[in-house]
């Protein structure tokens, strides 16, 4: 689940913050890859994360 919230950051281009919710069925360290679509003001972003589930 990925949603956007208004940002309190006053810098240009910081209009929203990305909030991501992940759900795992068991504990462990899980690699997560995501690519966000480009918008009018930004190019596509790619992220590689390691998520620790306890």
C-alpha positions in Angstrom: 0.0 0.0 0.0 1.5 3.3 -1.0 -0.1 6.7 -0.3 0.9 10.3 -0.3 0.6 12.8 2.6 1.2 16.6 2.4 4.8 17.4 3.3 5.8 20.1 5.8 9.1 20.5 3.9 9.2 24.1 2.5 11.7 23.3 -0.3 10.5 23.3 -4.0 9.3 19.9 -5.2 8.6 18.6 -1.6 4.8 18.7 -1.9 4.1 15.2 -0.6 5.7 12.4 1.4 5.4 8.8 0.4 4.0 6.5 3.0 4.5 2.8 2.3 2.8 -0.1 4.2 4.2 -3.7 3.8 2.8 -6.9 5.2 4.9 -10.0 5.7 3.6 -13.5 6.7 6.7 -14.4 8.6 9.7 -12.7 10.3 12.9 -12.2 8.4 14.8 -9.8 6.2 13.1 -9.2 2.9 14.4 -7.4 -0.2 12.0 -4.9 -1.7 12.4 -3.3 -5.1 10.1 -0.5 -6.3 9.9 1.9 -9.1 7.8 5.0 -8.9 6.3 6.4 -12.0 7.5 9.7 -13.2 5.3 12.7 -12.5 5.1 16.1 -14.2 8.0 17.5 -12.1 10.1 14.4 -11.5 11.7 11.5 -13.3 11.1 7.9 -12.3 12.7 6.8 -9.0 14.0 3.3 -8.3 14.6 2.1 -4.8 16.2 -1.1 -3.4 15.4 -1.7 0.3 15.9 -4.4 2.9 13.0 -4.7 5.3 13.5 -6.3 8.7 10.3 -8.0 10.0 10.4 -9.0 13.7 
